Amino acid sequence: MAEDGKVDLILEELRGLRAEFNAFSLDTGERVASLEIQVKHGISGNGQPSRLQVVEDRVESLSVWRWRIVGICGGASGVIMLLGWLLRQ
């Protein structure tokens, strides 16, 4: 009789643990699915420019500006050298 009570108690505890584990498993699965969606939308953009595309565009813009500034500095130094040469004459 006393053993039946212990067995019932153990079974009740196991059922409670199983219910808690199932809730934890569902919650974890939902969180993982949410993170997968966020990562997918963050990289692919889902019809809008993604973060990766925005970064690539900004890097390209910086590269274009760099060459423009190099050209402007080269032109300005050429003009300064020409003016210096003309003033010596």
C-alpha positions as CSV (number, residue, x, y, z in Angstrom):
1,M,0.0,0.0,0.0
2,A,2.7,2.4,0.9
3,E,4.6,1.4,-2.2
4,D,1.5,2.3,-4.3
5,G,1.6,5.8,-2.8
6,K,5.3,6.2,-3.6
7,V,4.8,5.0,-7.2
8,D,1.8,7.4,-7.7
9,L,3.9,10.2,-6.3
10,I,6.8,9.4,-8.6
11,L,4.5,9.2,-11.6
12,E,2.9,12.5,-10.7
13,E,6.3,14.2,-10.4
14,L,7.3,12.7,-13.8
15,R,4.1,14.0,-15.4
16,G,4.8,17.4,-14.0
17,L,8.4,17.3,-15.3
18,R,7.2,16.2,-18.7
19,A,4.7,19.0,-18.9
20,E,7.4,21.6,-17.9
21,F,9.8,20.1,-20.5
22,N,7.1,20.2,-23.2
23,A,6.5,23.9,-22.4
24,F,10.2,24.6,-22.4
25,S,10.6,22.7,-25.7
26,L,7.8,24.7,-27.4
27,D,9.1,28.0,-26.1
28,T,12.6,27.2,-27.3
29,G,11.3,26.1,-30.7
30,E,9.4,29.4,-31.1
31,R,12.4,31.4,-30.1
32,V,14.7,29.6,-32.6
33,A,12.1,30.1,-35.3
34,S,11.8,33.8,-34.5
35,L,15.6,34.2,-34.6
36,E,15.8,32.3,-38.0
37,I,13.2,34.7,-39.4
38,Q,15.1,37.7,-38.1
39,V,18.4,36.5,-39.5
40,K,16.8,35.6,-42.9
41,H,15.1,39.0,-43.2
42,G,18.2,40.8,-42.0
43,I,20.4,39.2,-44.7
44,S,18.1,38.8,-47.6
45,G,15.9,41.8,-47.0
46,N,12.6,40.2,-48.0
47,G,11.8,42.6,-50.8
48,Q,13.6,45.6,-49.1
49,P,17.2,46.4,-49.1
50,S,18.9,44.2,-46.5
51,R,21.4,45.3,-44.0
52,L,24.1,43.6,-46.0
53,Q,23.1,45.4,-49.2
54,V,23.0,48.8,-47.4
55,V,26.5,48.2,-46.1
56,E,27.8,47.2,-49.5
57,D,26.2,50.4,-51.0
58,R,27.8,52.6,-48.4
59,V,31.2,51.0,-49.0
60,E,30.9,51.5,-52.7
61,S,29.9,55.2,-52.1
62,L,33.0,55.7,-50.0
63,S,35.2,54.1,-52.7
64,V,33.7,56.5,-55.3
65,W,34.3,59.5,-53.0
66,R,37.8,58.4,-52.3
67,W,38.7,58.5,-56.0
68,R,37.0,61.8,-56.5
69,I,39.0,63.3,-53.6
70,V,42.2,61.8,-55.1
71,G,41.4,63.4,-58.4
72,I,40.6,66.8,-56.9
73,C,43.8,66.8,-54.9
74,G,45.8,65.8,-57.9
75,G,44.2,68.6,-60.0
76,A,44.7,71.2,-57.3
77,S,48.4,70.3,-56.8
78,G,48.8,70.5,-60.6
79,V,47.2,74.0,-60.7
80,I,49.4,75.1,-57.7
81,M,52.5,73.8,-59.5
82,L,51.5,75.6,-62.7
83,L,50.9,78.8,-60.8
84,G,54.3,78.5,-59.1
85,W,56.0,77.9,-62.4
86,L,54.3,80.9,-64.0
87,L,55.1,83.2,-61.2
88,R,58.8,82.3,-61.4
89,Q,58.9,83.2,-65.1
